[in-house]
Amino acid sequence: MILFLYGTLLDPAVLARCAGEKGLGRRLRPAWLRGFARVALRGTPYPTLVPRTGAVVAGAVLPVLPTALARLAAYEGPEYRLVPVRMETARGKLRARAGMAPRWRAAGLEEWGRCCMGGASELRRTTR
């Protein structure tokens, strides 16, 4: 399965720890999801995605095996559901799945600001 990551899992250390696979972060590839915004998940320090016309979320795509997927789902928790999305990469459009919480769980319209940690900032540098 191919995942679209947009939050804390963009940090290679967090990704490796949660998926149980060292070096998994080296497989992250920059991607952009149009028509969604990254906002805070109510009552948590984590983000979720909400539909928003004209918005674009920078993140990464990652192919994962079932074992890593199960571990990542446990990290994300029951709030998130894997939703089919279509994003853009340097090689064109791609179908993947993104973890999203129900819209009522979004804390508001403010963009989530923790996306600049660890690997996310490195990933961002490669996407400009």
C-alpha positions, -999 to +999 in steps of 0.1 A: +000+000+000+011+035-006+006+061+021+005+099+020+022+112+052+018+148+062+025+151+100+047+136+126+056+106+105+076+128+082+103+127+108+125+097+099+132+089+135+095+088+144+087+069+113+113+042+120+103+038+156+066+036+149+069+013+119+096-009+134+117-005+103+151+013+104+158+034+073+122+036+062+125+074+060+149+070+030+119+058+010+099+090+016+092+109-017+079+144-018+042+147-027+014+174-027-023+169-020-045+195-035-079+205-021-070+197+015-055+217+044-035+203+074-051+214+106-048+204+143-067+175+156-088+187+185-073+179+219-040+165+205-007+178+192-013+160+159-027+171+125-055+159+103-067+169+069-098+188+060-112+196+025-104+232+016-107+246-019-074+260-033-053+246-004-023+223-009-006+201+017+030+192+012+040+158+025+054+125+013+044+092-002+057+060+012+051+024+001+047+001+031+043-036+037+014-050+058+035-053+090+046-017+089+011-006+080-003-023+111+022-007+133+016+028+118-021+023+122-016+015+159+005+047+163-022+068+145-049+054+167-086+049+162-093+085+153-078+081+119-092+062+089-072+055+057-090+075+029-081+072-008-065+103-022-049+114-054-018+134-051+010+149-072+046+138-072+076+148-093+067+118-115+030+127-119-002+119-102-005+089-078-032+072-058-025+066-022-042+065+012-040+092+039-050+089+075-078+114+083-099+119+114-136+128+111-140+165+102-157+173+135-124+164+152-106+193+135-097+220+160-104+248+136-093+264+104-057+273+115-030+253+097-011+228+119+024+242+126+045+213+138+053+201+103+088+217+103+104+192+126+132+167+118+128+151+084+098+173+074+121+203+072+146+183+051+118+170+029+105+205+025+139+217+013+139+191-015+104+201-027+111+237-034 
